[in-house]
């Protein structure tokens, strides 16, 4: 139960901190017109910092997945038991959905804040085609999510390998997620995390919710491939 609670709170913090920065701070301007928003760089850092901070806070309890794709990637690499997949994924999705609900509660407290689910990136959702921030096709978005999640798993598996310096694993993983967002916010609004995509889409509804399947399929497939690549091509053995 403690492992599942750690995954719940870790995923909650990821969605609340990352999506919250996009909703409240990315394009902020004062009433006098002074722009103080954090922009893409700030949002990317926010997502990276959520993972970094929770990796050190609860990673020793649950392994610090906070992402169904990461759980699948660790499973495919042989580092995570099949019996734990479903409970972890449920806990992650619940944490993400509760975080999205909290964000909506706060966000809706300002006059004029109405979700327009006909627009790309509404309520920090992910999307492709007309719902991609910069209009990228479904194939382009699928490729980006697949490749970025695959490399995310390579970083995670390498940084947490028994031959690596585990004290710095959280930093490497957090910075990897920051880099991933710097690359792909204009493409898909960056998912690489099915729970993060589902939570925002549930609140938003409409086309973003109909497109959420892609943000489960591409990251999970990318993560599984990343896990297999690391296990079979990169992982050191005792004799090497």
N, C-alpha and C positions, 0 to 999 in steps of 0.2 A: 504493500500500500504506500509506503514512503517513496518508493521509486516512482509510482504513478503520480503521486502528489508533486514530486519534484518535476516531472515532465509537464504536469498541468501548469504549475507556477512559472516554469521556464518558458513555456510556449506563450503563456499569458503575457509575460514581460516582453517577449520578442514582438508580439503583435501590438501591444499597447505602446511600446517605445518606438518601434519602427514605423508602423502605420500612423501612430499619433503624431510623430514628427512631420510626416507628409501632410496630414490633415491640418495641423495647427500652426506649424512653423515654416514650412517650405517656402511659401510665398508671402510671408507676413509683411504688412506695411502699416506704419503708424497713421493716425487720422490726418496728420500733416503731410503725408505722402512719402515719408522716409522709409526706404525699403530695408528691413532688418531680417528678411527671410533667410533661412539656412540653405535653400536651394538643393540641387541634386547631391552635392558633396555632403551637406549636413544630414540629409536623409540616409545616404549610404553609410555614413559614420554611425548614425543612430542604430541602424540595424546591426552593424558590426559590434557596437558596444553592448547591445542587449545580449548577444550571444556570449561575448567575452565575459561580461559580469556574471551571468547566470552559470556559465561553465565553471567558474571558480566558486560560486555560491552553492550550487547543488549538483554539479557534475560528478562529484565523488559519490553521490547517492544513487543516481540513475544512469550515469554515463553521459548525461547532457545532450540528448538527441534534439529535442524541441522541434521535431520535424519528421513527418512520416517517411519522407524520402531518405533521410539519414538512417532511420531505423531499417528500411529495406536495404540500403547500401551496406550497413554493418552486418545485416543478416547474410547477404550474398557473399561477403568476405569471410564468413565463418565466425564472426565475433559476436553474434547475437542470436539467441535461441528463437526458433520458430514459434514456440508457445507464448512468447512475450510480445510478438508483433502486434496482434490485435489489441491487447490491453494498452500498450504504449500509444498506438495510433488513436484510440478512443480518448485517452487522457490528453493527448496533444490537441486533438480537434476541440475537445471541450474547453481547454484553456484558451485556445484561439477565439472561439465563439464568445465566451464570456468577456474576453478582452475587447472584441469588436462591439459587444453590447455596451460595455463601459464607455468606449470611445463615442458611440452614438449618443449615449446619455449626456455626455459632456458637450459634444459638438452641437446637439440640437438645442442647447441652452442659449444659443445666440440667434437673435432675430435675423431672418433671411437665409439661414443655413438649411437648405432643402436638397435632398439627394436627387440629382438628375441622372437616372440610369440609362439615358440615351447618349451620354458623353463618356469618352475614354477616361479612365482613371477615376471615375466617380467613387467617392468614399474609399480612395486608395485601392481600388480593385485592379485586377490584372485582366488583360485582354489581347486579342489579336484582330487583324483586319481593321475595321473602323474603330475598334475599341483598344487598339494599340496606341500608346501616346503619340507615336510618330507615324502611324499608318502602316506598320509592317504586316506582311501576310501571315497566315496561319503556319505555313511551312517555315518561314523565317523565325517566327516566335517559338515553334516547336524545337527547331535546331538550337536556338539560343538557350532555351531552358534545359534541353538535354545535355548539351556540352558543358554549360556552367555548373549544373548539378553533378555531372561526372567528375569534373575537376575539384569541386567542393569536397566530394568524397575522397578523392586522392589526397587532398590536404588533410582532411580529418584523420584518415587511416595512417598517413605518414607521421603526422604530428603526435598521434597517440600510440604509435608502435612501441613495443617494449624496448627497442633499440634507440628510440628517440629520447630527447630530454623532455619528459612529460610536464615539467614545471611551466614550460612556455607554450604548451599546446593550445590553451585558451586564447592566447594572443594571436597565434598563427591562424586559428580558425576564425576568430573575429575579424581579422584583417582580410582574410579570404572572402568573407561575406561582404565586407565593405567594397572590395574590388569588384565583386560580382554585381553589386548594385551600381557602381560607377559605370560599368559596361552596359547594363541592360535596362536601366530605368526608362530610357526613351523607346525601347523595343517592346517590352511587355509590362512595364511598371515593376518588374522583377518579382518573380515568385520564388523559384527553387525550393518551395515549401508548400505542399498541398494544403496543410492546415491553415496557413496564413491566407491563401487564396480563397478557400471555402468560407472562412469566417467573414471576410469583407463582402463576398458575393451574396451570402445569406442576408445580410443587412440591406444590401443594395437591390437585389432581385433583378428581374429583367434579363437582358442579354448577358451581362457579366456573370450571372448565375448559370445561364445556359452554356457559357464558354468554359466553365470551371473544370470540366472534364479534362481539357488539355493540360491544365496546370496540376492535375494529378498524374496523368499518363507520362508526360515528358520528363518531369523531375524524377519520378519513381524509376522509369526505364534508365535514365541517365545515371542514377545512383546505383542501380543494380550492376550496370556495366562498369562503373567506377570501382565498385567493390570487387568484381571479378578480375578487372585489370590489375588492381593492387595485389590481390591474393596470388594470382598466377604469374604475373610478370615482374612485379616490383618488390614484393615482400622478401626480406632477408630470412635466411635460416640460420640455425645455430652454427652450422659448419662454414658459413661464408664470412 
